[in-house]
Amino acid sequence: MMTPFLPRMTPLSGADPALRAALESESLPVDDLGDEGRVFFVFHDDQGALMGFGGLEQHGALALMRSVVVVPERRGQGLGTALLSALLDHARALGCRDAYLLTTTAVALGRRCGFRFLPRDEAPGVIRASRQMASLCPASAVLMTRSL
């Protein structure tokens, strides 16, 4: 998966109001932003312009991708792929071997980034037990996975 550039990732607190506002505007979960094991980032392009937000939860060698949002004025430029790819690279650098994605709206993005569908009942126990899967995402959310 080729991206035209690498976005600049800057760590961000789960309490950051811009992150919360971006997630809420897309009806994404915000109740667990401050929980342990989550890392969030703000993404900028090489000119310093805001691209979006994203994060992940690390569960040992497994990563659950979280809340990838491209800001509205930058959509349609392939930036979702760039942001998710950067998060996957970060998960790999943390020592994760597999990544998971729960989504109701980003199936096409997941597929572009190499994710495949996985029945929810086949998810590893730590992923099934995550707040994201156990209670925050609706039952209609699709589970996808890929190796790192």
DOVODO-386563 format. One record per atom (N, C-alpha, C): residue number from 0; chain; atom name; x, y, z. Coordinates in Angstrom, 2 decimals, always signed. Layout:
N
[r NUM A CA [X Y Z]]
...
***
This chain:
148
[r 0 A N [+0.84 -1.16 +0.00]]
[r 0 A CA [+0.00 +0.00 +0.00]]
[r 0 A C [+0.89 +1.22 +0.00]]
[r 1 A N [+0.82 +1.97 -1.04]]
[r 1 A CA [+1.67 +3.14 -1.21]]
[r 1 A C [+0.89 +4.39 -0.84]]
[r 2 A N [+1.53 +5.26 -0.10]]
[r 2 A CA [+0.94 +6.55 +0.20]]
[r 2 A C [+1.86 +7.61 -0.38]]
[r 3 A N [+1.31 +8.75 -0.83]]
[r 3 A CA [+2.13 +9.76 -1.47]]
[r 3 A C [+3.10 +10.45 -0.51]]
[r 4 A N [+2.84 +10.38 +0.78]]
[r 4 A CA [+3.69 +11.02 +1.78]]
[r 4 A C [+3.40 +10.38 +3.12]]
[r 5 A N [+4.26 +10.63 +4.07]]
[r 5 A CA [+4.03 +10.14 +5.42]]
[r 5 A C [+3.55 +11.30 +6.28]]
[r 6 A N [+2.40 +11.14 +6.90]]
[r 6 A CA [+1.92 +12.21 +7.76]]
[r 6 A C [+2.79 +12.33 +9.01]]
[r 7 A N [+2.86 +13.51 +9.56]]
[r 7 A CA [+3.58 +13.73 +10.80]]
[r 7 A C [+2.62 +13.41 +11.95]]
[r 8 A N [+3.02 +12.46 +12.79]]
[r 8 A CA [+2.20 +12.03 +13.93]]
[r 8 A C [+2.73 +12.68 +15.19]]
[r 9 A N [+1.84 +13.32 +15.94]]
[r 9 A CA [+2.22 +13.91 +17.22]]
[r 9 A C [+1.32 +13.30 +18.29]]
[r 10 A N [+1.92 +12.73 +19.36]]
[r 10 A CA [+1.09 +12.14 +20.42]]
[r 10 A C [+0.15 +13.18 +21.01]]
[r 11 A N [-0.99 +12.68 +21.43]]
[r 11 A CA [-2.06 +13.55 +21.90]]
[r 11 A C [-2.71 +12.89 +23.10]]
[r 12 A N [-3.06 +13.65 +24.09]]
[r 12 A CA [-3.79 +13.13 +25.25]]
[r 12 A C [-5.20 +12.76 +24.83]]
[r 13 A N [-5.71 +11.69 +25.41]]
[r 13 A CA [-7.10 +11.32 +25.18]]
[r 13 A C [-8.07 +12.39 +25.65]]
[r 14 A N [-7.61 +13.30 +26.51]]
[r 14 A CA [-8.45 +14.39 +27.01]]
[r 14 A C [-8.43 +15.62 +26.11]]
[r 15 A N [-7.67 +15.57 +25.02]]
[r 15 A CA [-7.57 +16.74 +24.15]]
[r 15 A C [-8.94 +17.10 +23.57]]
[r 16 A N [-9.37 +18.35 +23.71]]
[r 16 A CA [-10.71 +18.74 +23.23]]
[r 16 A C [-10.87 +18.62 +21.71]]
[r 17 A N [-9.82 +18.85 +20.94]]
[r 17 A CA [-9.93 +18.73 +19.48]]
[r 17 A C [-10.16 +17.27 +19.07]]
[r 18 A N [-9.47 +16.35 +19.75]]
[r 18 A CA [-9.68 +14.92 +19.49]]
[r 18 A C [-11.11 +14.54 +19.81]]
[r 19 A N [-11.56 +14.91 +21.00]]
[r 19 A CA [-12.92 +14.58 +21.43]]
[r 19 A C [-13.95 +15.15 +20.45]]
[r 20 A N [-13.78 +16.39 +20.04]]
[r 20 A CA [-14.73 +17.01 +19.11]]
[r 20 A C [-14.74 +16.30 +17.76]]
[r 21 A N [-13.56 +15.92 +17.27]]
[r 21 A CA [-13.49 +15.22 +15.97]]
[r 21 A C [-14.20 +13.87 +16.05]]
[r 22 A N [-13.98 +13.14 +17.14]]
[r 22 A CA [-14.61 +11.83 +17.30]]
[r 22 A C [-16.11 +11.97 +17.47]]
[r 23 A N [-16.53 +12.91 +18.31]]
[r 23 A CA [-17.96 +13.10 +18.52]]
[r 23 A C [-18.67 +13.52 +17.23]]
[r 24 A N [-18.01 +14.31 +16.41]]
[r 24 A CA [-18.63 +14.76 +15.15]]
[r 24 A C [-18.88 +13.59 +14.20]]
[r 25 A N [-18.15 +12.50 +14.38]]
[r 25 A CA [-18.31 +11.31 +13.54]]
[r 25 A C [-19.04 +10.19 +14.28]]
[r 26 A N [-19.58 +10.50 +15.44]]
[r 26 A CA [-20.29 +9.53 +16.28]]
[r 26 A C [-19.41 +8.34 +16.67]]
[r 27 A N [-18.14 +8.60 +16.92]]
[r 27 A CA [-17.21 +7.57 +17.37]]
[r 27 A C [-17.12 +7.60 +18.89]]
[r 28 A N [-16.82 +6.46 +19.52]]
[r 28 A CA [-16.79 +6.38 +20.98]]
[r 28 A C [-15.74 +7.31 +21.60]]
[r 29 A N [-16.13 +7.93 +22.71]]
[r 29 A CA [-15.21 +8.80 +23.45]]
[r 29 A C [-15.14 +8.44 +24.93]]
[r 30 A N [-15.98 +7.51 +25.38]]
[r 30 A CA [-16.07 +7.20 +26.81]]
[r 30 A C [-14.80 +6.62 +27.41]]
[r 31 A N [-13.93 +6.04 +26.59]]
[r 31 A CA [-12.75 +5.38 +27.13]]
[r 31 A C [-11.44 +6.03 +26.70]]
[r 32 A N [-11.50 +7.27 +26.24]]
[r 32 A CA [-10.30 +7.92 +25.72]]
[r 32 A C [-9.16 +7.99 +26.73]]
[r 33 A N [-9.48 +8.08 +28.01]]
[r 33 A CA [-8.45 +8.20 +29.03]]
[r 33 A C [-8.02 +6.88 +29.64]]
[r 34 A N [-8.59 +5.77 +29.19]]
[r 34 A CA [-8.24 +4.46 +29.76]]
[r 34 A C [-6.80 +4.07 +29.42]]
[r 35 A N [-6.23 +3.21 +30.25]]
[r 35 A CA [-4.87 +2.69 +30.03]]
[r 35 A C [-4.75 +1.99 +28.69]]
[r 36 A N [-3.55 +2.04 +28.12]]
[r 36 A CA [-3.25 +1.26 +26.92]]
[r 36 A C [-3.65 +1.92 +25.61]]
[r 37 A N [-4.22 +3.11 +25.67]]
[r 37 A CA [-4.61 +3.79 +24.45]]
[r 37 A C [-3.62 +4.92 +24.16]]
[r 38 A N [-3.27 +5.05 +22.89]]
[r 38 A CA [-2.44 +6.17 +22.46]]
[r 38 A C [-3.15 +6.83 +21.27]]
[r 39 A N [-3.15 +8.15 +21.28]]
[r 39 A CA [-3.80 +8.89 +20.21]]
[r 39 A C [-2.81 +9.87 +19.61]]
[r 40 A N [-3.09 +10.24 +18.36]]
[r 40 A CA [-2.19 +11.13 +17.63]]
[r 40 A C [-3.02 +12.13 +16.83]]
[r 41 A N [-2.42 +13.29 +16.62]]
[r 41 A CA [-2.92 +14.25 +15.65]]
[r 41 A C [-1.96 +14.16 +14.47]]
[r 42 A N [-2.50 +14.23 +13.26]]
[r 42 A CA [-1.70 +14.11 +12.04]]
[r 42 A C [-1.72 +15.42 +11.28]]
[r 43 A N [-0.52 +15.81 +10.83]]
[r 43 A CA [-0.37 +17.00 +9.99]]
[r 43 A C [+0.39 +16.62 +8.74]]
[r 44 A N [+0.19 +17.37 +7.67]]
[r 44 A CA [+0.97 +17.11 +6.46]]
[r 44 A C [+2.30 +17.86 +6.56]]
[r 45 A N [+3.12 +17.76 +5.52]]
[r 45 A CA [+4.45 +18.36 +5.56]]
[r 45 A C [+4.42 +19.88 +5.55]]
[r 46 A N [+3.25 +20.47 +5.29]]
[r 46 A CA [+3.08 +21.92 +5.36]]
[r 46 A C [+2.57 +22.37 +6.73]]
[r 47 A N [+2.26 +21.39 +7.60]]
[r 47 A CA [+1.74 +21.70 +8.93]]
[r 47 A C [+0.22 +21.76 +9.00]]
[r 48 A N [-0.46 +21.48 +7.89]]
[r 48 A CA [-1.93 +21.53 +7.88]]
[r 48 A C [-2.52 +20.29 +8.55]]
[r 49 A N [-3.56 +20.48 +9.32]]
[r 49 A CA [-4.23 +19.39 +10.01]]
[r 49 A C [-4.83 +18.42 +9.02]]
[r 50 A N [-4.55 +17.12 +9.24]]
[r 50 A CA [-5.11 +16.06 +8.40]]
[r 50 A C [-6.18 +15.29 +9.16]]
[r 51 A N [-5.92 +14.98 +10.43]]
[r 51 A CA [-6.89 +14.20 +11.18]]
[r 51 A C [-6.34 +13.67 +12.47]]
[r 52 A N [-7.01 +12.63 +12.97]]
[r 52 A CA [-6.69 +12.03 +14.26]]
[r 52 A C [-6.79 +10.52 +14.15]]
[r 53 A N [-6.14 +9.84 +15.06]]
[r 53 A CA [-6.27 +8.39 +15.13]]
[r 53 A C [-5.56 +7.87 +16.34]]
[r 54 A N [-5.77 +6.60 +16.63]]
[r 54 A CA [-5.13 +6.01 +17.78]]
[r 54 A C [-5.17 +4.50 +17.73]]
[r 55 A N [-4.67 +3.91 +18.79]]
[r 55 A CA [-4.70 +2.47 +18.90]]
[r 55 A C [-4.66 +2.07 +20.36]]
[r 56 A N [-5.14 +0.87 +20.61]]
[r 56 A CA [-5.02 +0.21 +21.92]]
[r 56 A C [-4.06 -0.94 +21.73]]
[r 57 A N [-3.10 -1.05 +22.62]]
[r 57 A CA [-2.20 -2.19 +22.57]]
[r 57 A C [-2.61 -3.21 +23.62]]
[r 58 A N [-2.73 -4.44 +23.18]]
[r 58 A CA [-3.04 -5.57 +24.05]]
[r 58 A C [-1.97 -6.62 +23.81]]
[r 59 A N [-0.81 -6.46 +24.46]]
[r 59 A CA [+0.32 -7.36 +24.22]]
[r 59 A C [+0.78 -7.21 +22.78]]
[r 60 A N [+0.79 -8.31 +22.03]]
[r 60 A CA [+1.23 -8.29 +20.64]]
[r 60 A C [+0.10 -7.96 +19.67]]
[r 61 A N [-1.04 -7.54 +20.21]]
[r 61 A CA [-2.20 -7.22 +19.37]]
[r 61 A C [-2.52 -5.73 +19.49]]
[r 62 A N [-2.94 -5.15 +18.38]]
[r 62 A CA [-3.30 -3.73 +18.36]]
[r 62 A C [-4.72 -3.60 +17.84]]
[r 63 A N [-5.51 -2.80 +18.53]]
[r 63 A CA [-6.86 -2.47 +18.08]]
[r 63 A C [-6.83 -1.03 +17.59]]
[r 64 A N [-7.05 -0.85 +16.30]]
[r 64 A CA [-7.02 +0.48 +15.71]]
[r 64 A C [-8.22 +1.27 +16.24]]
[r 65 A N [-7.99 +2.56 +16.50]]
[r 65 A CA [-9.01 +3.38 +17.13]]
[r 65 A C [-9.21 +4.69 +16.39]]
[r 66 A N [-10.43 +4.99 +16.10]]
[r 66 A CA [-10.86 +6.36 +15.84]]
[r 66 A C [-10.05 +7.11 +14.79]]
[r 67 A N [-9.92 +6.53 +13.59]]
[r 67 A CA [-9.24 +7.23 +12.51]]
[r 67 A C [-10.24 +8.20 +11.88]]
[r 68 A N [-9.91 +9.49 +11.94]]
[r 68 A CA [-10.79 +10.53 +11.42]]
[r 68 A C [-9.97 +11.50 +10.58]]
[r 69 A N [-10.38 +11.68 +9.34]]
[r 69 A CA [-9.81 +12.72 +8.49]]
[r 69 A C [-10.72 +13.94 +8.63]]
[r 70 A N [-10.13 +15.11 +8.84]]
[r 70 A CA [-10.94 +16.32 +8.98]]
[r 70 A C [-11.75 +16.55 +7.70]]
[r 71 A N [-12.99 +17.04 +7.83]]
[r 71 A CA [-13.89 +17.13 +6.67]]
[r 71 A C [-13.31 +17.81 +5.44]]
[r 72 A N [-12.58 +18.90 +5.64]]
[r 72 A CA [-12.07 +19.65 +4.49]]
[r 72 A C [-10.95 +18.93 +3.74]]
[r 73 A N [-10.45 +17.82 +4.29]]
[r 73 A CA [-9.35 +17.08 +3.65]]
[r 73 A C [-9.79 +15.71 +3.13]]
[r 74 A N [-11.06 +15.41 +3.20]]
[r 74 A CA [-11.55 +14.09 +2.76]]
[r 74 A C [-11.50 +13.96 +1.25]]
[r 75 A N [-11.43 +12.70 +0.79]]
[r 75 A CA [-11.41 +12.42 -0.64]]
[r 75 A C [-10.04 +12.52 -1.26]]
[r 76 A N [-9.00 +12.60 -0.43]]
[r 76 A CA [-7.63 +12.74 -0.94]]
[r 76 A C [-6.76 +11.52 -0.61]]
[r 77 A N [-7.37 +10.45 -0.11]]
[r 77 A CA [-6.61 +9.26 +0.25]]
[r 77 A C [-5.90 +9.36 +1.59]]
[r 78 A N [-6.26 +10.36 +2.39]]
[r 78 A CA [-5.56 +10.57 +3.65]]
[r 78 A C [-5.90 +9.51 +4.69]]
[r 79 A N [-7.10 +8.94 +4.63]]
[r 79 A CA [-7.44 +7.88 +5.57]]
[r 79 A C [-6.46 +6.73 +5.48]]
[r 80 A N [-6.09 +6.37 +4.26]]
[r 80 A CA [-5.10 +5.31 +4.04]]
[r 80 A C [-3.75 +5.70 +4.64]]
[r 81 A N [-3.35 +6.94 +4.45]]
[r 81 A CA [-2.07 +7.40 +4.99]]
[r 81 A C [-2.08 +7.37 +6.52]]
[r 82 A N [-3.17 +7.82 +7.13]]
[r 82 A CA [-3.26 +7.85 +8.59]]
[r 82 A C [-3.27 +6.43 +9.16]]
[r 83 A N [-4.10 +5.56 +8.59]]
[r 83 A CA [-4.17 +4.18 +9.10]]
[r 83 A C [-2.84 +3.47 +8.88]]
[r 84 A N [-2.19 +3.70 +7.76]]
[r 84 A CA [-0.88 +3.09 +7.51]]
[r 84 A C [+0.15 +3.54 +8.54]]
[r 85 A N [+0.12 +4.82 +8.89]]
[r 85 A CA [+1.05 +5.33 +9.91]]
[r 85 A C [+0.78 +4.69 +11.26]]
[r 86 A N [-0.50 +4.49 +11.61]]
[r 86 A CA [-0.84 +3.82 +12.87]]
[r 86 A C [-0.39 +2.37 +12.86]]
[r 87 A N [-0.53 +1.69 +11.73]]
[r 87 A CA [-0.07 +0.31 +11.63]]
[r 87 A C [+1.45 +0.23 +11.78]]
[r 88 A N [+2.17 +1.18 +11.18]]
[r 88 A CA [+3.63 +1.24 +11.35]]
[r 88 A C [+3.99 +1.43 +12.82]]
[r 89 A N [+3.23 +2.29 +13.50]]
[r 89 A CA [+3.49 +2.54 +14.92]]
[r 89 A C [+3.24 +1.27 +15.74]]
[r 90 A N [+2.14 +0.58 +15.44]]
[r 90 A CA [+1.85 -0.68 +16.14]]
[r 90 A C [+2.96 -1.70 +15.92]]
[r 91 A N [+3.45 -1.78 +14.70]]
[r 91 A CA [+4.56 -2.70 +14.39]]
[r 91 A C [+5.79 -2.32 +15.20]]
[r 92 A N [+6.07 -1.02 +15.30]]
[r 92 A CA [+7.24 -0.56 +16.07]]
[r 92 A C [+7.09 -0.87 +17.56]]
[r 93 A N [+5.85 -0.95 +18.04]]
[r 93 A CA [+5.60 -1.31 +19.44]]
[r 93 A C [+5.75 -2.81 +19.69]]
[r 94 A N [+5.93 -3.58 +18.61]]
[r 94 A CA [+6.07 -5.02 +18.74]]
[r 94 A C [+4.79 -5.80 +18.50]]
[r 95 A N [+3.77 -5.13 +18.03]]
[r 95 A CA [+2.50 -5.83 +17.74]]
[r 95 A C [+2.68 -6.68 +16.49]]
[r 96 A N [+2.03 -7.82 +16.45]]
[r 96 A CA [+2.12 -8.71 +15.29]]
[r 96 A C [+0.83 -8.77 +14.49]]
[r 97 A N [-0.30 -8.41 +15.12]]
[r 97 A CA [-1.59 -8.41 +14.44]]
[r 97 A C [-2.36 -7.16 +14.82]]
[r 98 A N [-3.17 -6.69 +13.87]]
[r 98 A CA [-3.99 -5.51 +14.11]]
[r 98 A C [-5.45 -5.87 +13.87]]
[r 99 A N [-6.33 -5.19 +14.60]]
[r 99 A CA [-7.77 -5.40 +14.50]]
[r 99 A C [-8.44 -4.05 +14.31]]
[r 100 A N [-9.56 -4.08 +13.62]]
[r 100 A CA [-10.32 -2.88 +13.32]]
[r 100 A C [-11.79 -3.21 +13.45]]
[r 101 A N [-12.49 -2.46 +14.29]]
[r 101 A CA [-13.95 -2.56 +14.41]]
[r 101 A C [-14.53 -1.33 +13.75]]
[r 102 A N [-15.46 -1.53 +12.81]]
[r 102 A CA [-15.98 -0.36 +12.11]]
[r 102 A C [-17.40 -0.57 +11.60]]
[r 103 A N [-18.12 +0.51 +11.54]]
[r 103 A CA [-19.43 +0.51 +10.89]]
[r 103 A C [-19.36 +1.30 +9.58]]
[r 104 A N [-18.27 +2.07 +9.39]]
[r 104 A CA [-18.21 +2.96 +8.23]]
[r 104 A C [-16.92 +2.86 +7.40]]
[r 105 A N [-15.89 +2.22 +7.91]]
[r 105 A CA [-14.58 +2.27 +7.24]]
[r 105 A C [-14.14 +0.92 +6.68]]
[r 106 A N [-15.09 +0.12 +6.22]]
[r 106 A CA [-14.73 -1.19 +5.66]]
[r 106 A C [-13.83 -1.03 +4.44]]
[r 107 A N [-14.16 -0.11 +3.54]]
[r 107 A CA [-13.35 +0.09 +2.33]]
[r 107 A C [-11.93 +0.52 +2.70]]
[r 108 A N [-11.81 +1.40 +3.69]]
[r 108 A CA [-10.49 +1.82 +4.15]]
[r 108 A C [-9.72 +0.63 +4.70]]
[r 109 A N [-10.36 -0.17 +5.52]]
[r 109 A CA [-9.70 -1.36 +6.05]]
[r 109 A C [-9.21 -2.28 +4.95]]
[r 110 A N [-10.04 -2.51 +3.95]]
[r 110 A CA [-9.66 -3.38 +2.83]]
[r 110 A C [-8.46 -2.80 +2.08]]
[r 111 A N [-8.46 -1.48 +1.85]]
[r 111 A CA [-7.32 -0.84 +1.16]]
[r 111 A C [-6.03 -1.02 +1.94]]
[r 112 A N [-6.14 -1.13 +3.25]]
[r 112 A CA [-4.95 -1.26 +4.10]]
[r 112 A C [-4.65 -2.72 +4.46]]
[r 113 A N [-5.26 -3.64 +3.75]]
[r 113 A CA [-4.91 -5.05 +3.91]]
[r 113 A C [-5.68 -5.83 +4.96]]
[r 114 A N [-6.71 -5.24 +5.53]]
[r 114 A CA [-7.52 -5.95 +6.52]]
[r 114 A C [-8.48 -6.90 +5.82]]
[r 115 A N [-8.79 -8.01 +6.50]]
[r 115 A CA [-9.78 -8.97 +6.02]]
[r 115 A C [-10.81 -9.15 +7.12]]
[r 116 A N [-11.99 -9.61 +6.73]]
[r 116 A CA [-13.07 -9.82 +7.70]]
[r 116 A C [-12.76 -10.99 +8.61]]
[r 117 A N [-13.20 -10.88 +9.86]]
[r 117 A CA [-13.05 -11.94 +10.84]]
[r 117 A C [-14.34 -11.99 +11.65]]
[r 118 A N [-14.97 -13.17 +11.75]]
[r 118 A CA [-16.16 -13.26 +12.60]]
[r 118 A C [-15.83 -12.80 +14.02]]
[r 119 A N [-16.71 -12.03 +14.61]]
[r 119 A CA [-16.46 -11.46 +15.93]]
[r 119 A C [-16.13 -12.53 +16.97]]
[r 120 A N [-16.78 -13.69 +16.87]]
[r 120 A CA [-16.53 -14.74 +17.86]]
[r 120 A C [-15.17 -15.42 +17.68]]
[r 121 A N [-14.45 -15.09 +16.62]]
[r 121 A CA [-13.10 -15.63 +16.40]]
[r 121 A C [-12.00 -14.67 +16.85]]
[r 122 A N [-12.38 -13.52 +17.37]]
[r 122 A CA [-11.39 -12.55 +17.86]]
[r 122 A C [-10.71 -13.11 +19.09]]
[r 123 A N [-9.44 -12.79 +19.28]]
[r 123 A CA [-8.75 -13.19 +20.52]]
[r 123 A C [-9.49 -12.63 +21.74]]
[r 124 A N [-9.39 -13.34 +22.85]]
[r 124 A CA [-10.09 -12.95 +24.07]]
[r 124 A C [-9.84 -11.52 +24.50]]
[r 125 A N [-8.59 -11.04 +24.40]]
[r 125 A CA [-8.31 -9.68 +24.85]]
[r 125 A C [-8.98 -8.64 +23.96]]
[r 126 A N [-9.16 -8.93 +22.71]]
[r 126 A CA [-9.86 -8.01 +21.81]]
[r 126 A C [-11.36 -8.06 +22.12]]
[r 127 A N [-11.90 -9.26 +22.29]]
[r 127 A CA [-13.33 -9.38 +22.64]]
[r 127 A C [-13.64 -8.69 +23.96]]
[r 128 A N [-12.69 -8.73 +24.91]]
[r 128 A CA [-12.89 -8.15 +26.23]]
[r 128 A C [-12.65 -6.64 +26.27]]
[r 129 A N [-12.09 -6.07 +25.21]]
[r 129 A CA [-11.83 -4.62 +25.20]]
[r 129 A C [-13.16 -3.88 +25.31]]
[r 130 A N [-13.13 -2.72 +25.94]]
[r 130 A CA [-14.35 -1.90 +26.05]]
[r 130 A C [-14.90 -1.58 +24.67]]
[r 131 A N [-14.00 -1.37 +23.73]]
[r 131 A CA [-14.39 -1.04 +22.37]]
[r 131 A C [-15.31 -2.12 +21.80]]
[r 132 A N [-14.90 -3.38 +21.92]]
[r 132 A CA [-15.69 -4.47 +21.34]]
[r 132 A C [-16.82 -4.91 +22.27]]
[r 133 A N [-16.57 -4.92 +23.56]]
[r 133 A CA [-17.55 -5.45 +24.51]]
[r 133 A C [-18.75 -4.53 +24.70]]
[r 134 A N [-18.53 -3.21 +24.61]]
[r 134 A CA [-19.67 -2.34 +24.92]]
[r 134 A C [-19.78 -1.05 +24.12]]
[r 135 A N [-18.68 -0.52 +23.61]]
[r 135 A CA [-18.75 +0.80 +22.98]]
[r 135 A C [-19.19 +0.76 +21.52]]
[r 136 A N [-18.71 -0.23 +20.77]]
[r 136 A CA [-19.10 -0.35 +19.37]]
[r 136 A C [-20.39 -1.15 +19.27]]
[r 137 A N [-21.27 -0.77 +18.36]]
[r 137 A CA [-22.52 -1.52 +18.23]]
[r 137 A C [-22.26 -2.92 +17.68]]
[r 138 A N [-23.20 -3.82 +17.94]]
[r 138 A CA [-23.08 -5.20 +17.46]]
[r 138 A C [-22.99 -5.26 +15.95]]
[r 139 A N [-23.45 -4.20 +15.27]]
[r 139 A CA [-23.40 -4.17 +13.82]]
[r 139 A C [-22.00 -3.85 +13.29]]
[r 140 A N [-21.06 -3.45 +14.17]]
[r 140 A CA [-19.70 -3.15 +13.73]]
[r 140 A C [-19.02 -4.41 +13.20]]
[r 141 A N [-18.35 -4.27 +12.08]]
[r 141 A CA [-17.63 -5.35 +11.44]]
[r 141 A C [-16.24 -5.44 +12.06]]
[r 142 A N [-15.78 -6.66 +12.29]]
[r 142 A CA [-14.42 -6.88 +12.78]]
[r 142 A C [-13.54 -7.28 +11.61]]
[r 143 A N [-12.38 -6.64 +11.52]]
[r 143 A CA [-11.40 -6.94 +10.48]]
[r 143 A C [-10.05 -7.12 +11.14]]
[r 144 A N [-9.16 -7.85 +10.48]]
[r 144 A CA [-7.83 -8.09 +11.03]]
[r 144 A C [-6.79 -8.17 +9.91]]
[r 145 A N [-5.55 -7.99 +10.29]]
[r 145 A CA [-4.42 -8.17 +9.38]]
[r 145 A C [-3.16 -8.42 +10.19]]
[r 146 A N [-2.23 -9.10 +9.58]]
[r 146 A CA [-0.93 -9.31 +10.21]]
[r 146 A C [-0.08 -8.07 +9.99]]
[r 147 A N [+0.83 -7.84 +10.92]]
[r 147 A CA [+1.75 -6.73 +10.78]]
[r 147 A C [+3.12 -7.26 +10.39]]
***
